């Protein structure tokens, strides 16, 4: 298969990863938005501690979504493809952020 096919396939993978990360961030955003009504007001020690734990777990899940497959490619000595996948994912994420900002402004 040619190089264009491999690049377009990697960019499609980057798109899927970006959508997965965007969906995950949306779910965490729902927890933040509705946290008081779901869990009640947390004004003790547990509220900040649970927030920090959610933050750390969220960072770990985000890292797995974005970097697990590129890591596997890198280990298989496909360094160029790994970098291309990370760059495509980053580009798609930037695109999703721009679309989200435009939607916030318009609606």
C-alpha positions in Angstrom: 0.0 0.0 0.0 1.2 3.5 -0.7 2.2 6.3 1.6 -1.0 8.3 1.1 -3.2 5.4 2.2 -1.2 4.9 5.3 -1.2 8.7 6.1 -5.0 8.9 5.5 -5.5 5.8 7.7 -3.4 7.3 10.5 -5.4 10.6 10.2 -8.6 8.7 10.4 -7.3 7.0 13.6 -6.4 10.4 14.9 -9.9 11.6 14.2 -11.4 8.6 16.1 -9.0 9.3 19.0 -9.9 12.9 19.1 -13.6 12.1 19.1 -13.1 9.6 21.9 -11.2 12.2 23.9 -13.9 14.8 23.2 -16.6 12.4 24.2 -14.8 11.6 27.4 -14.3 15.3 28.2 -18.0 15.8 27.6 -18.8 13.2 30.1 -16.5 14.7 32.7 -18.0 18.1 31.9 -21.5 16.7 32.7 -20.2 15.4 36.0 -18.9 18.9 36.8 -22.1 20.6 35.6 -24.5 18.4 37.5 -22.2 17.4 40.4 -24.1 19.4 43.1 -27.5 17.9 42.1 -26.2 14.4 41.7 -24.0 14.2 44.8 -25.2 17.1 46.9 -23.0 20.0 48.1 -19.6 18.8 49.3 -18.2 21.3 51.7 -16.0 18.9 53.6 -12.6 17.2 52.9 -14.1 14.7 50.5 -15.2 17.2 47.8 -11.7 18.5 47.0 -10.1 15.1 47.4 -12.6 13.5 45.0 -12.1 16.4 42.5 -8.3 15.8 42.5 -8.7 12.1 42.1 -11.1 12.6 39.2 -8.5 15.0 37.7 -5.7 12.5 38.0 -7.8 9.6 36.6 -9.0 11.8 33.8 -5.5 12.7 32.9 -4.5 9.1 32.8 -7.5 8.1 30.6 -6.7 11.0 28.3 -3.1 9.9 28.0 -4.2 6.3 27.2 -6.7 7.5 24.5 -4.1 9.7 22.8 -0.8 7.9 23.3 -1.4 4.1 23.7 -1.5 3.2 20.0 1.3 5.6 19.0 3.4 4.0 21.9 2.7 0.6 20.4 3.8 1.9 16.9 6.9 3.4 18.4 7.9 0.1 20.1 7.4 -1.7 16.8 10.0 0.7 15.3 7.4 2.6 13.4 8.4 6.0 14.8 7.3 8.0 11.8 3.8 6.6 11.9 3.7 7.2 15.7 4.6 10.8 15.3 2.1 11.3 12.4 -0.7 9.8 14.5 0.0 12.1 17.4 0.1 15.1 15.0 -3.2 14.1 13.3 -4.8 13.6 16.7 -3.6 17.0 17.9 -4.9 18.6 14.7 -8.3 17.0 15.0 -8.4 18.0 18.7 -7.6 21.6 17.8 -10.4 21.4 15.1 -12.9 20.1 17.7 -12.0 23.0 20.1 -12.5 25.6 17.3 -15.8 24.0 16.4 -16.8 24.1 20.0 -15.8 27.7 20.5 -17.7 28.7 17.3 -20.8 26.8 18.6 -20.6 28.6 21.9 -20.4 32.0 20.2 -23.2 31.3 17.7 -25.6 29.5 20.1 
